[in-house]
Amino acid sequence: MAGVLDQVDQRTNLVGENRLEILMFRLNGRQVFGINVFKVQEVLSCPALTKIPQAHSATRGLATLRKITIPVIDLAAAIGQRPLEASPDNLLIITEYNGTVQAFLVKAVERIINLNWQDIKAPPKGVGNNNYLTAVTEVDNKLVEIIDVEKILAEIVGADMHLENAEPLLDKDGNTMKFLIADDSLVARNQVHRTLTQIGIDSIVTTTGKEAFDVLTDMVSEGIDVEKEISLIISDIEMPEMDGYTLTSAIRANDRMKNLNIMLHSSLSGGFNDSMTEKVGADKFIPKFKAEELVTEVKSLLSEKGVT
């Protein structure tokens, strides 16, 4: 088990090539789930946990690892399955999301697989909005479900979308602006949309990079000047079919939309984001999710670009 992530640090070259690697694991039963390796720090046996009074039912306690205390979330309980036992027979996947570190309690870890984002699909529409899936894929003729961790963390930790100063943000001519949002997480999409609504922004909301690019190309084919119509694109990085880096590269390669303002907005952590943002031609990277920070960075970027 100690060696399963030995080469994680060498896998960063996959980012920006519309590829990812998934750590496959199980909770209860035979269903296989997945999590992006790039968000995983390590996998280890579950140690003794310290209980947290009045904690969320899916929070099993605190684990102290190398003098650092982190919360442990029972992933099975969080998605409505039978809770797992916090014992050495089960495992902790230590992850970093949105700049915070937490552990997910799982039953077993299987292996790491290398995939193209084109092989990752949005969940079937029939599953509804109450599911905890952000994407699905198939490995060895078996369905692998990619869990919407941002939804789980929002339910357990919460997210403050209140703005102290929610004055309308208008362009330099005093007109309402339109943004294009791309994010595969329903919770993340709603967080961004609701935050922008508070400052008077109209938004087109899409669920993948491909869908966002299709919206842009459709507008171009209709004779719309997208560089005037869309003041800013706010895109997640990890998305089925086309990731945010690939979306940015596709936009920059198209003469009819290459000057669009693009902000990458992701739960991915690490200094590589700044270099990748520059490499693909995005204008800014900001981590998820703080409403005040999002609005501050939006205002700063649009002012710098002469939009406001």
BAVEXFI-541952 format. One record per residue (C-alpha): residue number from 0; residue in one letter; z negated, y, x. Coordinates in steps of 0.1 Angstrom, whole numbers, plus 5000, padded with zeros to 4 digits. Layout:
N
<rec><nr>NUM</nr><rest>A</rest><w>Z</w><v>Y</v><u>X</u></rec>
...
***
This chain:
308
<rec><nr>0</nr><rest>M</rest><w>5000</w><v>5000</v><u>5000</u></rec>
<rec><nr>1</nr><rest>A</rest><w>4992</w><v>5024</v><u>5028</u></rec>
<rec><nr>2</nr><rest>G</rest><w>5028</w><v>5021</v><u>5040</u></rec>
<rec><nr>3</nr><rest>V</rest><w>5045</w><v>5028</v><u>5007</u></rec>
<rec><nr>4</nr><rest>L</rest><w>5047</w><v>5065</v><u>5013</u></rec>
<rec><nr>5</nr><rest>D</rest><w>5049</w><v>5065</v><u>5051</u></rec>
<rec><nr>6</nr><rest>Q</rest><w>5084</w><v>5081</v><u>5051</u></rec>
<rec><nr>7</nr><rest>V</rest><w>5078</w><v>5106</v><u>5023</u></rec>
<rec><nr>8</nr><rest>D</rest><w>5079</w><v>5136</v><u>5047</u></rec>
<rec><nr>9</nr><rest>Q</rest><w>5114</w><v>5124</v><u>5059</u></rec>
<rec><nr>10</nr><rest>R</rest><w>5128</w><v>5125</v><u>5024</u></rec>
<rec><nr>11</nr><rest>T</rest><w>5130</w><v>5162</v><u>5019</u></rec>
<rec><nr>12</nr><rest>N</rest><w>5167</w><v>5162</v><u>5028</u></rec>
<rec><nr>13</nr><rest>L</rest><w>5174</w><v>5147</v><u>4994</u></rec>
<rec><nr>14</nr><rest>V</rest><w>5164</w><v>5180</v><u>4978</u></rec>
<rec><nr>15</nr><rest>G</rest><w>5195</w><v>5202</v><u>4972</u></rec>
<rec><nr>16</nr><rest>E</rest><w>5218</w><v>5172</v><u>4971</u></rec>
<rec><nr>17</nr><rest>N</rest><w>5212</w><v>5164</v><u>4934</u></rec>
<rec><nr>18</nr><rest>R</rest><w>5192</w><v>5134</v><u>4945</u></rec>
<rec><nr>19</nr><rest>L</rest><w>5156</w><v>5124</v><u>4942</u></rec>
<rec><nr>20</nr><rest>E</rest><w>5133</w><v>5095</v><u>4949</u></rec>
<rec><nr>21</nr><rest>I</rest><w>5110</w><v>5081</v><u>4923</u></rec>
<rec><nr>22</nr><rest>L</rest><w>5078</w><v>5062</v><u>4927</u></rec>
<rec><nr>23</nr><rest>M</rest><w>5077</w><v>5035</v><u>4900</u></rec>
<rec><nr>24</nr><rest>F</rest><w>5044</w><v>5024</v><u>4886</u></rec>
<rec><nr>25</nr><rest>R</rest><w>5028</w><v>5007</v><u>4856</u></rec>
<rec><nr>26</nr><rest>L</rest><w>5000</w><v>5016</v><u>4832</u></rec>
<rec><nr>27</nr><rest>N</rest><w>4993</w><v>4990</v><u>4804</u></rec>
<rec><nr>28</nr><rest>G</rest><w>5018</w><v>4963</v><u>4799</u></rec>
<rec><nr>29</nr><rest>R</rest><w>5053</w><v>4958</v><u>4814</u></rec>
<rec><nr>30</nr><rest>Q</rest><w>5068</w><v>4993</v><u>4808</u></rec>
<rec><nr>31</nr><rest>V</rest><w>5077</w><v>5010</v><u>4841</u></rec>
<rec><nr>32</nr><rest>F</rest><w>5071</w><v>5047</v><u>4846</u></rec>
<rec><nr>33</nr><rest>G</rest><w>5082</w><v>5071</v><u>4873</u></rec>
<rec><nr>34</nr><rest>I</rest><w>5071</w><v>5102</v><u>4892</u></rec>
<rec><nr>35</nr><rest>N</rest><w>5091</w><v>5122</v><u>4918</u></rec>
<rec><nr>36</nr><rest>V</rest><w>5080</w><v>5112</v><u>4953</u></rec>
<rec><nr>37</nr><rest>F</rest><w>5082</w><v>5147</v><u>4964</u></rec>
<rec><nr>38</nr><rest>K</rest><w>5051</w><v>5155</v><u>4944</u></rec>
<rec><nr>39</nr><rest>V</rest><w>5031</w><v>5126</v><u>4957</u></rec>
<rec><nr>40</nr><rest>Q</rest><w>5007</w><v>5129</v><u>4986</u></rec>
<rec><nr>41</nr><rest>E</rest><w>4994</w><v>5094</v><u>4988</u></rec>
<rec><nr>42</nr><rest>V</rest><w>4985</w><v>5063</v><u>4969</u></rec>
<rec><nr>43</nr><rest>L</rest><w>4951</w><v>5046</v><u>4973</u></rec>
<rec><nr>44</nr><rest>S</rest><w>4926</w><v>5023</v><u>4955</u></rec>
<rec><nr>45</nr><rest>C</rest><w>4904</w><v>5041</v><u>4930</u></rec>
<rec><nr>46</nr><rest>P</rest><w>4870</w><v>5050</v><u>4946</u></rec>
<rec><nr>47</nr><rest>A</rest><w>4838</w><v>5056</v><u>4927</u></rec>
<rec><nr>48</nr><rest>L</rest><w>4841</w><v>5086</v><u>4905</u></rec>
<rec><nr>49</nr><rest>T</rest><w>4817</w><v>5114</v><u>4896</u></rec>
<rec><nr>50</nr><rest>K</rest><w>4816</w><v>5120</v><u>4858</u></rec>
<rec><nr>51</nr><rest>I</rest><w>4823</w><v>5155</v><u>4845</u></rec>
<rec><nr>52</nr><rest>P</rest><w>4802</w><v>5165</v><u>4814</u></rec>
<rec><nr>53</nr><rest>Q</rest><w>4822</w><v>5175</v><u>4784</u></rec>
<rec><nr>54</nr><rest>A</rest><w>4855</w><v>5169</v><u>4802</u></rec>
<rec><nr>55</nr><rest>H</rest><w>4888</w><v>5161</v><u>4784</u></rec>
<rec><nr>56</nr><rest>S</rest><w>4888</w><v>5124</v><u>4773</u></rec>
<rec><nr>57</nr><rest>A</rest><w>4916</w><v>5116</v><u>4797</u></rec>
<rec><nr>58</nr><rest>T</rest><w>4897</w><v>5131</v><u>4827</u></rec>
<rec><nr>59</nr><rest>R</rest><w>4878</w><v>5101</v><u>4842</u></rec>
<rec><nr>60</nr><rest>G</rest><w>4859</w><v>5121</v><u>4867</u></rec>
<rec><nr>61</nr><rest>L</rest><w>4860</w><v>5136</v><u>4902</u></rec>
<rec><nr>62</nr><rest>A</rest><w>4870</w><v>5117</v><u>4934</u></rec>
<rec><nr>63</nr><rest>T</rest><w>4860</w><v>5129</v><u>4968</u></rec>
<rec><nr>64</nr><rest>L</rest><w>4886</w><v>5122</v><u>4994</u></rec>
<rec><nr>65</nr><rest>R</rest><w>4882</w><v>5134</v><u>5030</u></rec>
<rec><nr>66</nr><rest>K</rest><w>4856</w><v>5159</v><u>5019</u></rec>
<rec><nr>67</nr><rest>I</rest><w>4880</w><v>5173</v><u>4992</u></rec>
<rec><nr>68</nr><rest>T</rest><w>4870</w><v>5169</v><u>4955</u></rec>
<rec><nr>69</nr><rest>I</rest><w>4899</w><v>5164</v><u>4930</u></rec>
<rec><nr>70</nr><rest>P</rest><w>4900</w><v>5156</v><u>4893</u></rec>
<rec><nr>71</nr><rest>V</rest><w>4912</w><v>5121</v><u>4882</u></rec>
<rec><nr>72</nr><rest>I</rest><w>4933</w><v>5119</v><u>4851</u></rec>
<rec><nr>73</nr><rest>D</rest><w>4938</w><v>5085</v><u>4833</u></rec>
<rec><nr>74</nr><rest>L</rest><w>4975</w><v>5087</v><u>4828</u></rec>
<rec><nr>75</nr><rest>A</rest><w>4974</w><v>5059</v><u>4802</u></rec>
<rec><nr>76</nr><rest>A</rest><w>4948</w><v>5077</v><u>4781</u></rec>
<rec><nr>77</nr><rest>A</rest><w>4967</w><v>5110</v><u>4785</u></rec>
<rec><nr>78</nr><rest>I</rest><w>4998</w><v>5096</v><u>4768</u></rec>
<rec><nr>79</nr><rest>G</rest><w>4979</w><v>5078</v><u>4741</u></rec>
<rec><nr>80</nr><rest>Q</rest><w>4977</w><v>5043</v><u>4755</u></rec>
<rec><nr>81</nr><rest>R</rest><w>4946</w><v>5021</v><u>4761</u></rec>
<rec><nr>82</nr><rest>P</rest><w>4924</w><v>5037</v><u>4788</u></rec>
<rec><nr>83</nr><rest>L</rest><w>4924</w><v>5022</v><u>4822</u></rec>
<rec><nr>84</nr><rest>E</rest><w>4893</w><v>5012</v><u>4840</u></rec>
<rec><nr>85</nr><rest>A</rest><w>4882</w><v>5034</v><u>4869</u></rec>
<rec><nr>86</nr><rest>S</rest><w>4878</w><v>5005</v><u>4894</u></rec>
<rec><nr>87</nr><rest>P</rest><w>4891</w><v>4995</v><u>4928</u></rec>
<rec><nr>88</nr><rest>D</rest><w>4915</w><v>4972</v><u>4911</u></rec>
<rec><nr>89</nr><rest>N</rest><w>4935</w><v>5002</v><u>4899</u></rec>
<rec><nr>90</nr><rest>L</rest><w>4951</w><v>5029</v><u>4919</u></rec>
<rec><nr>91</nr><rest>L</rest><w>4952</w><v>5067</v><u>4923</u></rec>
<rec><nr>92</nr><rest>I</rest><w>4984</w><v>5086</v><u>4928</u></rec>
<rec><nr>93</nr><rest>I</rest><w>4974</w><v>5118</v><u>4945</u></rec>
<rec><nr>94</nr><rest>T</rest><w>4998</w><v>5146</v><u>4934</u></rec>
<rec><nr>95</nr><rest>E</rest><w>5004</w><v>5183</v><u>4938</u></rec>
<rec><nr>96</nr><rest>Y</rest><w>5017</w><v>5202</v><u>4908</u></rec>
<rec><nr>97</nr><rest>N</rest><w>5019</w><v>5240</v><u>4904</u></rec>
<rec><nr>98</nr><rest>G</rest><w>4998</w><v>5245</v><u>4935</u></rec>
<rec><nr>99</nr><rest>T</rest><w>4969</w><v>5222</v><u>4924</u></rec>
<rec><nr>100</nr><rest>V</rest><w>4960</w><v>5187</v><u>4935</u></rec>
<rec><nr>101</nr><rest>Q</rest><w>4950</w><v>5160</v><u>4911</u></rec>
<rec><nr>102</nr><rest>A</rest><w>4950</w><v>5122</v><u>4910</u></rec>
<rec><nr>103</nr><rest>F</rest><w>4965</w><v>5100</v><u>4883</u></rec>
<rec><nr>104</nr><rest>L</rest><w>4949</w><v>5067</v><u>4876</u></rec>
<rec><nr>105</nr><rest>V</rest><w>4975</w><v>5039</v><u>4872</u></rec>
<rec><nr>106</nr><rest>K</rest><w>4974</w><v>5001</v><u>4870</u></rec>
<rec><nr>107</nr><rest>A</rest><w>4999</w><v>4993</v><u>4897</u></rec>
<rec><nr>108</nr><rest>V</rest><w>5025</w><v>5009</v><u>4919</u></rec>
<rec><nr>109</nr><rest>E</rest><w>5058</w><v>4990</v><u>4924</u></rec>
<rec><nr>110</nr><rest>R</rest><w>5083</w><v>5007</v><u>4948</u></rec>
<rec><nr>111</nr><rest>I</rest><w>5103</w><v>5038</v><u>4956</u></rec>
<rec><nr>112</nr><rest>I</rest><w>5139</w><v>5041</v><u>4945</u></rec>
<rec><nr>113</nr><rest>N</rest><w>5166</w><v>5066</v><u>4955</u></rec>
<rec><nr>114</nr><rest>L</rest><w>5186</w><v>5080</v><u>4926</u></rec>
<rec><nr>115</nr><rest>N</rest><w>5212</w><v>5107</v><u>4918</u></rec>
<rec><nr>116</nr><rest>W</rest><w>5201</w><v>5132</v><u>4892</u></rec>
<rec><nr>117</nr><rest>Q</rest><w>5233</w><v>5123</v><u>4873</u></rec>
<rec><nr>118</nr><rest>D</rest><w>5216</w><v>5089</v><u>4867</u></rec>
<rec><nr>119</nr><rest>I</rest><w>5186</w><v>5105</v><u>4851</u></rec>
<rec><nr>120</nr><rest>K</rest><w>5191</w><v>5112</v><u>4814</u></rec>
<rec><nr>121</nr><rest>A</rest><w>5172</w><v>5133</v><u>4788</u></rec>
<rec><nr>122</nr><rest>P</rest><w>5150</w><v>5111</v><u>4765</u></rec>
<rec><nr>123</nr><rest>P</rest><w>5168</w><v>5099</v><u>4734</u></rec>
<rec><nr>124</nr><rest>K</rest><w>5167</w><v>5125</v><u>4706</u></rec>
<rec><nr>125</nr><rest>G</rest><w>5150</w><v>5099</v><u>4683</u></rec>
<rec><nr>126</nr><rest>V</rest><w>5118</w><v>5099</v><u>4702</u></rec>
<rec><nr>127</nr><rest>G</rest><w>5108</w><v>5134</v><u>4688</u></rec>
<rec><nr>128</nr><rest>N</rest><w>5088</w><v>5162</v><u>4704</u></rec>
<rec><nr>129</nr><rest>N</rest><w>5055</w><v>5144</v><u>4705</u></rec>
<rec><nr>130</nr><rest>N</rest><w>5064</w><v>5120</v><u>4733</u></rec>
<rec><nr>131</nr><rest>Y</rest><w>5054</w><v>5124</v><u>4769</u></rec>
<rec><nr>132</nr><rest>L</rest><w>5088</w><v>5118</v><u>4785</u></rec>
<rec><nr>133</nr><rest>T</rest><w>5109</w><v>5143</v><u>4804</u></rec>
<rec><nr>134</nr><rest>A</rest><w>5137</w><v>5119</v><u>4813</u></rec>
<rec><nr>135</nr><rest>V</rest><w>5147</w><v>5082</v><u>4815</u></rec>
<rec><nr>136</nr><rest>T</rest><w>5167</w><v>5061</v><u>4838</u></rec>
<rec><nr>137</nr><rest>E</rest><w>5176</w><v>5025</v><u>4843</u></rec>
<rec><nr>138</nr><rest>V</rest><w>5168</w><v>5004</v><u>4874</u></rec>
<rec><nr>139</nr><rest>D</rest><w>5177</w><v>4967</v><u>4876</u></rec>
<rec><nr>140</nr><rest>N</rest><w>5186</w><v>4967</v><u>4839</u></rec>
<rec><nr>141</nr><rest>K</rest><w>5151</w><v>4980</v><u>4830</u></rec>
<rec><nr>142</nr><rest>L</rest><w>5142</w><v>5013</v><u>4814</u></rec>
<rec><nr>143</nr><rest>V</rest><w>5121</w><v>5036</v><u>4836</u></rec>
<rec><nr>144</nr><rest>E</rest><w>5104</w><v>5065</v><u>4818</u></rec>
<rec><nr>145</nr><rest>I</rest><w>5098</w><v>5097</v><u>4837</u></rec>
<rec><nr>146</nr><rest>I</rest><w>5065</w><v>5112</v><u>4824</u></rec>
<rec><nr>147</nr><rest>D</rest><w>5063</w><v>5149</v><u>4815</u></rec>
<rec><nr>148</nr><rest>V</rest><w>5034</w><v>5157</v><u>4837</u></rec>
<rec><nr>149</nr><rest>E</rest><w>5036</w><v>5194</v><u>4829</u></rec>
<rec><nr>150</nr><rest>K</rest><w>5029</w><v>5186</v><u>4792</u></rec>
<rec><nr>151</nr><rest>I</rest><w>4999</w><v>5164</v><u>4802</u></rec>
<rec><nr>152</nr><rest>L</rest><w>4984</w><v>5191</v><u>4825</u></rec>
<rec><nr>153</nr><rest>A</rest><w>4990</w><v>5218</v><u>4798</u></rec>
<rec><nr>154</nr><rest>E</rest><w>4971</w><v>5197</v><u>4773</u></rec>
<rec><nr>155</nr><rest>I</rest><w>4942</w><v>5189</v><u>4797</u></rec>
<rec><nr>156</nr><rest>V</rest><w>4940</w><v>5221</v><u>4818</u></rec>
<rec><nr>157</nr><rest>G</rest><w>4957</w><v>5246</v><u>4795</u></rec>
<rec><nr>158</nr><rest>A</rest><w>4980</w><v>5275</v><u>4803</u></rec>
<rec><nr>159</nr><rest>D</rest><w>4973</w><v>5311</v><u>4796</u></rec>
<rec><nr>160</nr><rest>M</rest><w>5005</w><v>5329</v><u>4783</u></rec>
<rec><nr>161</nr><rest>H</rest><w>4987</w><v>5361</v><u>4773</u></rec>
<rec><nr>162</nr><rest>L</rest><w>5000</w><v>5393</v><u>4790</u></rec>
<rec><nr>163</nr><rest>E</rest><w>4978</w><v>5423</v><u>4796</u></rec>
<rec><nr>164</nr><rest>N</rest><w>5008</w><v>5446</v><u>4795</u></rec>
<rec><nr>165</nr><rest>A</rest><w>5035</w><v>5433</v><u>4771</u></rec>
<rec><nr>166</nr><rest>E</rest><w>5056</w><v>5464</v><u>4768</u></rec>
<rec><nr>167</nr><rest>P</rest><w>5093</w><v>5456</v><u>4762</u></rec>
<rec><nr>168</nr><rest>L</rest><w>5114</w><v>5452</v><u>4793</u></rec>
<rec><nr>169</nr><rest>L</rest><w>5148</w><v>5469</v><u>4788</u></rec>
<rec><nr>170</nr><rest>D</rest><w>5178</w><v>5473</v><u>4810</u></rec>
<rec><nr>171</nr><rest>K</rest><w>5186</w><v>5507</v><u>4827</u></rec>
<rec><nr>172</nr><rest>D</rest><w>5206</w><v>5517</v><u>4796</u></rec>
<rec><nr>173</nr><rest>G</rest><w>5176</w><v>5510</v><u>4773</u></rec>
<rec><nr>174</nr><rest>N</rest><w>5192</w><v>5478</v><u>4759</u></rec>
<rec><nr>175</nr><rest>T</rest><w>5175</w><v>5444</v><u>4752</u></rec>
<rec><nr>176</nr><rest>M</rest><w>5183</w><v>5418</v><u>4778</u></rec>
<rec><nr>177</nr><rest>K</rest><w>5193</w><v>5382</v><u>4775</u></rec>
<rec><nr>178</nr><rest>F</rest><w>5181</w><v>5354</v><u>4798</u></rec>
<rec><nr>179</nr><rest>L</rest><w>5192</w><v>5318</v><u>4802</u></rec>
<rec><nr>180</nr><rest>I</rest><w>5164</w><v>5293</v><u>4806</u></rec>
<rec><nr>181</nr><rest>A</rest><w>5169</w><v>5258</v><u>4820</u></rec>
<rec><nr>182</nr><rest>D</rest><w>5140</w><v>5233</v><u>4820</u></rec>
<rec><nr>183</nr><rest>D</rest><w>5137</w><v>5197</v><u>4810</u></rec>
<rec><nr>184</nr><rest>S</rest><w>5100</w><v>5199</v><u>4800</u></rec>
<rec><nr>185</nr><rest>L</rest><w>5095</w><v>5210</v><u>4764</u></rec>
<rec><nr>186</nr><rest>V</rest><w>5061</w><v>5225</v><u>4774</u></rec>
<rec><nr>187</nr><rest>A</rest><w>5076</w><v>5244</v><u>4803</u></rec>
<rec><nr>188</nr><rest>R</rest><w>5105</w><v>5257</v><u>4782</u></rec>
<rec><nr>189</nr><rest>N</rest><w>5081</w><v>5270</v><u>4756</u></rec>
<rec><nr>190</nr><rest>Q</rest><w>5058</w><v>5286</v><u>4782</u></rec>
<rec><nr>191</nr><rest>V</rest><w>5087</w><v>5306</v><u>4797</u></rec>
<rec><nr>192</nr><rest>H</rest><w>5102</w><v>5314</v><u>4763</u></rec>
<rec><nr>193</nr><rest>R</rest><w>5070</w><v>5326</v><u>4747</u></rec>
<rec><nr>194</nr><rest>T</rest><w>5061</w><v>5347</v><u>4778</u></rec>
<rec><nr>195</nr><rest>L</rest><w>5095</w><v>5364</v><u>4778</u></rec>
<rec><nr>196</nr><rest>T</rest><w>5094</w><v>5370</v><u>4740</u></rec>
<rec><nr>197</nr><rest>Q</rest><w>5062</w><v>5391</v><u>4746</u></rec>
<rec><nr>198</nr><rest>I</rest><w>5083</w><v>5416</v><u>4767</u></rec>
<rec><nr>199</nr><rest>G</rest><w>5112</w><v>5417</v><u>4743</u></rec>
<rec><nr>200</nr><rest>I</rest><w>5136</w><v>5393</v><u>4761</u></rec>
<rec><nr>201</nr><rest>D</rest><w>5162</w><v>5373</v><u>4741</u></rec>
<rec><nr>202</nr><rest>S</rest><w>5166</w><v>5338</v><u>4756</u></rec>
<rec><nr>203</nr><rest>I</rest><w>5191</w><v>5310</v><u>4755</u></rec>
<rec><nr>204</nr><rest>V</rest><w>5171</w><v>5278</v><u>4761</u></rec>
<rec><nr>205</nr><rest>T</rest><w>5187</w><v>5247</v><u>4777</u></rec>
<rec><nr>206</nr><rest>T</rest><w>5172</w><v>5214</v><u>4788</u></rec>
<rec><nr>207</nr><rest>T</rest><w>5192</w><v>5205</v><u>4819</u></rec>
<rec><nr>208</nr><rest>G</rest><w>5211</w><v>5223</v><u>4847</u></rec>
<rec><nr>209</nr><rest>K</rest><w>5243</w><v>5208</v><u>4833</u></rec>
<rec><nr>210</nr><rest>E</rest><w>5236</w><v>5221</v><u>4798</u></rec>
<rec><nr>211</nr><rest>A</rest><w>5230</w><v>5255</v><u>4813</u></rec>
<rec><nr>212</nr><rest>F</rest><w>5262</w><v>5254</v><u>4833</u></rec>
<rec><nr>213</nr><rest>D</rest><w>5281</w><v>5243</v><u>4802</u></rec>
<rec><nr>214</nr><rest>V</rest><w>5268</w><v>5273</v><u>4783</u></rec>
<rec><nr>215</nr><rest>L</rest><w>5280</w><v>5296</v><u>4810</u></rec>
<rec><nr>216</nr><rest>T</rest><w>5314</w><v>5280</v><u>4813</u></rec>
<rec><nr>217</nr><rest>D</rest><w>5318</w><v>5281</v><u>4775</u></rec>
<rec><nr>218</nr><rest>M</rest><w>5311</w><v>5318</v><u>4775</u></rec>
<rec><nr>219</nr><rest>V</rest><w>5336</w><v>5323</v><u>4803</u></rec>
<rec><nr>220</nr><rest>S</rest><w>5363</w><v>5304</v><u>4784</u></rec>
<rec><nr>221</nr><rest>E</rest><w>5356</w><v>5326</v><u>4753</u></rec>
<rec><nr>222</nr><rest>G</rest><w>5363</w><v>5357</v><u>4774</u></rec>
<rec><nr>223</nr><rest>I</rest><w>5327</w><v>5368</v><u>4777</u></rec>
<rec><nr>224</nr><rest>D</rest><w>5316</w><v>5386</v><u>4809</u></rec>
<rec><nr>225</nr><rest>V</rest><w>5286</w><v>5364</v><u>4817</u></rec>
<rec><nr>226</nr><rest>E</rest><w>5275</w><v>5386</v><u>4845</u></rec>
<rec><nr>227</nr><rest>K</rest><w>5269</w><v>5414</v><u>4820</u></rec>
<rec><nr>228</nr><rest>E</rest><w>5258</w><v>5392</v><u>4791</u></rec>
<rec><nr>229</nr><rest>I</rest><w>5231</w><v>5373</v><u>4811</u></rec>
<rec><nr>230</nr><rest>S</rest><w>5207</w><v>5395</v><u>4830</u></rec>
<rec><nr>231</nr><rest>L</rest><w>5188</w><v>5366</v><u>4846</u></rec>
<rec><nr>232</nr><rest>I</rest><w>5188</w><v>5328</v><u>4848</u></rec>
<rec><nr>233</nr><rest>I</rest><w>5153</w><v>5311</v><u>4851</u></rec>
<rec><nr>234</nr><rest>S</rest><w>5158</w><v>5275</v><u>4861</u></rec>
<rec><nr>235</nr><rest>D</rest><w>5136</w><v>5246</v><u>4869</u></rec>
<rec><nr>236</nr><rest>I</rest><w>5145</w><v>5226</v><u>4900</u></rec>
<rec><nr>237</nr><rest>E</rest><w>5139</w><v>5190</v><u>4888</u></rec>
<rec><nr>238</nr><rest>M</rest><w>5162</w><v>5182</v><u>4858</u></rec>
<rec><nr>239</nr><rest>P</rest><w>5183</w><v>5153</v><u>4846</u></rec>
<rec><nr>240</nr><rest>E</rest><w>5220</w><v>5153</v><u>4853</u></rec>
<rec><nr>241</nr><rest>M</rest><w>5220</w><v>5185</v><u>4875</u></rec>
<rec><nr>242</nr><rest>D</rest><w>5190</w><v>5199</v><u>4893</u></rec>
<rec><nr>243</nr><rest>G</rest><w>5183</w><v>5236</v><u>4898</u></rec>
<rec><nr>244</nr><rest>Y</rest><w>5197</w><v>5237</v><u>4933</u></rec>
<rec><nr>245</nr><rest>T</rest><w>5230</w><v>5221</v><u>4923</u></rec>
<rec><nr>246</nr><rest>L</rest><w>5232</w><v>5245</v><u>4893</u></rec>
<rec><nr>247</nr><rest>T</rest><w>5227</w><v>5274</v><u>4916</u></rec>
<rec><nr>248</nr><rest>S</rest><w>5254</w><v>5262</v><u>4940</u></rec>
<rec><nr>249</nr><rest>A</rest><w>5278</w><v>5256</v><u>4911</u></rec>
<rec><nr>250</nr><rest>I</rest><w>5273</w><v>5291</v><u>4898</u></rec>
<rec><nr>251</nr><rest>R</rest><w>5278</w><v>5307</v><u>4932</u></rec>
<rec><nr>252</nr><rest>A</rest><w>5310</w><v>5287</v><u>4936</u></rec>
<rec><nr>253</nr><rest>N</rest><w>5325</w><v>5301</v><u>4904</u></rec>
<rec><nr>254</nr><rest>D</rest><w>5342</w><v>5335</v><u>4907</u></rec>
<rec><nr>255</nr><rest>R</rest><w>5334</w><v>5344</v><u>4871</u></rec>
<rec><nr>256</nr><rest>M</rest><w>5297</w><v>5340</v><u>4874</u></rec>
<rec><nr>257</nr><rest>K</rest><w>5288</w><v>5340</v><u>4911</u></rec>
<rec><nr>258</nr><rest>N</rest><w>5269</w><v>5373</v><u>4909</u></rec>
<rec><nr>259</nr><rest>L</rest><w>5244</w><v>5362</v><u>4882</u></rec>
<rec><nr>260</nr><rest>N</rest><w>5208</w><v>5367</v><u>4891</u></rec>
<rec><nr>261</nr><rest>I</rest><w>5190</w><v>5334</v><u>4895</u></rec>
<rec><nr>262</nr><rest>M</rest><w>5153</w><v>5327</v><u>4897</u></rec>
<rec><nr>263</nr><rest>L</rest><w>5141</w><v>5291</v><u>4905</u></rec>
<rec><nr>264</nr><rest>H</rest><w>5108</w><v>5283</v><u>4888</u></rec>
<rec><nr>265</nr><rest>S</rest><w>5093</w><v>5249</v><u>4896</u></rec>
<rec><nr>266</nr><rest>S</rest><w>5061</w><v>5229</v><u>4900</u></rec>
<rec><nr>267</nr><rest>L</rest><w>5074</w><v>5216</v><u>4933</u></rec>
<rec><nr>268</nr><rest>S</rest><w>5052</w><v>5228</v><u>4961</u></rec>
<rec><nr>269</nr><rest>G</rest><w>5059</w><v>5234</v><u>4998</u></rec>
<rec><nr>270</nr><rest>G</rest><w>5074</w><v>5259</v><u>5021</u></rec>
<rec><nr>271</nr><rest>F</rest><w>5108</w><v>5242</v><u>5019</u></rec>
<rec><nr>272</nr><rest>N</rest><w>5114</w><v>5260</v><u>4986</u></rec>
<rec><nr>273</nr><rest>D</rest><w>5120</w><v>5293</v><u>5002</u></rec>
<rec><nr>274</nr><rest>S</rest><w>5145</w><v>5279</v><u>5027</u></rec>
<rec><nr>275</nr><rest>M</rest><w>5163</w><v>5259</v><u>4999</u></rec>
<rec><nr>276</nr><rest>T</rest><w>5164</w><v>5289</v><u>4977</u></rec>
<rec><nr>277</nr><rest>E</rest><w>5182</w><v>5308</v><u>5004</u></rec>
<rec><nr>278</nr><rest>K</rest><w>5204</w><v>5279</v><u>5013</u></rec>
<rec><nr>279</nr><rest>V</rest><w>5219</w><v>5275</v><u>4978</u></rec>
<rec><nr>280</nr><rest>G</rest><w>5220</w><v>5313</v><u>4971</u></rec>
<rec><nr>281</nr><rest>A</rest><w>5192</w><v>5317</v><u>4945</u></rec>
<rec><nr>282</nr><rest>D</rest><w>5176</w><v>5351</v><u>4944</u></rec>
<rec><nr>283</nr><rest>K</rest><w>5139</w><v>5341</v><u>4942</u></rec>
<rec><nr>284</nr><rest>F</rest><w>5116</w><v>5311</v><u>4939</u></rec>
<rec><nr>285</nr><rest>I</rest><w>5083</w><v>5312</v><u>4921</u></rec>
<rec><nr>286</nr><rest>P</rest><w>5059</w><v>5284</v><u>4914</u></rec>
<rec><nr>287</nr><rest>K</rest><w>5048</w><v>5274</v><u>4878</u></rec>
<rec><nr>288</nr><rest>F</rest><w>5031</w><v>5285</v><u>4857</u></rec>
<rec><nr>289</nr><rest>K</rest><w>5013</w><v>5319</v><u>4855</u></rec>
<rec><nr>290</nr><rest>A</rest><w>5026</w><v>5342</v><u>4828</u></rec>
<rec><nr>291</nr><rest>E</rest><w>5016</w><v>5374</v><u>4846</u></rec>
<rec><nr>292</nr><rest>E</rest><w>5032</w><v>5363</v><u>4879</u></rec>
<rec><nr>293</nr><rest>L</rest><w>5064</w><v>5353</v><u>4861</u></rec>
<rec><nr>294</nr><rest>V</rest><w>5067</w><v>5387</v><u>4844</u></rec>
<rec><nr>295</nr><rest>T</rest><w>5058</w><v>5406</v><u>4876</u></rec>
<rec><nr>296</nr><rest>E</rest><w>5085</w><v>5387</v><u>4896</u></rec>
<rec><nr>297</nr><rest>V</rest><w>5111</w><v>5391</v><u>4869</u></rec>
<rec><nr>298</nr><rest>K</rest><w>5105</w><v>5429</v><u>4868</u></rec>
<rec><nr>299</nr><rest>S</rest><w>5106</w><v>5430</v><u>4906</u></rec>
<rec><nr>300</nr><rest>L</rest><w>5138</w><v>5411</v><u>4909</u></rec>
<rec><nr>301</nr><rest>L</rest><w>5157</w><v>5430</v><u>4881</u></rec>
<rec><nr>302</nr><rest>S</rest><w>5145</w><v>5463</v><u>4896</u></rec>
<rec><nr>303</nr><rest>E</rest><w>5158</w><v>5453</v><u>4930</u></rec>
<rec><nr>304</nr><rest>K</rest><w>5191</w><v>5442</v><u>4915</u></rec>
<rec><nr>305</nr><rest>G</rest><w>5195</w><v>5475</v><u>4897</u></rec>
<rec><nr>306</nr><rest>V</rest><w>5194</w><v>5459</v><u>4862</u></rec>
<rec><nr>307</nr><rest>T</rest><w>5163</w><v>5479</v><u>4850</u></rec>
***
